């Protein structure tokens, strides 16, 4: 189940013209693990706080209006807080 207050129901990437359902921008880029490529599936949980101590360039590709901090999980979600 998706928490609709945390996502944009549909979002179209202006660079690729692809439309995504239940989209959000990554609000925790400093703690996001490396090794994931765009389009790969991952399991996550929403978090309210992370250690964000890196520089983030704001001149990167467009993202949805809503953003969430997440923690990437090694296994599927057990409480359905994200996927």
N, C-alpha and C positions, 0 to 999 in steps of 0.2 A: 504494500500500500504506500502510495506517495503522499507526503505532506504537501498539499497544494499551496500552502502559504509560503513554502520555501523555494518554489520553482516557478518558472514561466511556463504556462501550459503548452505553448508552441513558440518556437523561436527559429527564424531563418537566418543562417549565416550569410551575411552579404558578400563574403568572398567566394564561397563555394555554391551558394544558392540552395544548399541542403536545408531541409526543415527538420527540426528535432522536437520531440515531445518531452515535457517535464524537464526542461533544461535549466541549468544554473551555472554561473561562473565560479571558478575555484577561488574561494576566499582565503585559502591558506597555501599560497604558492611556495613559501619558504620551507614548509615541512612536507610537501608532496614528494614521494619517493621518485627517484630517477628510474628510467627503464621502461616507462609506459609510453606507448605511442598513441597518437590521436586515433580514436575509434576502437581501442581495446576495451574490453569489459573489465570492470574491477568492482570489488565489494567494499563498501565503506559504511561508516557511521557518522552522523552529524556530531560535531563537538562545539562547545561554546568558547573554547580558549585554546590557543596554540602558541608556541614560541616563534614569533615572526621576527627574525633578526637579520634578514637579508635585504639587499636592495632589489626592488622590483621596477622594471621599466614599464611605464604606462603606455609606451608606444608599440604595443604588440597588437595582435589581431582582435577584432570585435568579439564581444562576449554578451551573454544575456544580462538584463538589468539586475536580476537578483543574484546574490552570491552567498555561498555557504562555506564555512570551515568544515573540513572533513578529516577523518582519520581512515586511511586505507587499511583494510583487514586482509589477513591471509586466507581466510575461509569465508564462505557465504554468511550473510547476516543471520543471526539467530532470533533477533527481535524485530526484524523488518524495519529498522530505522532508516535504511538506505540500501541502494544496490546499484 
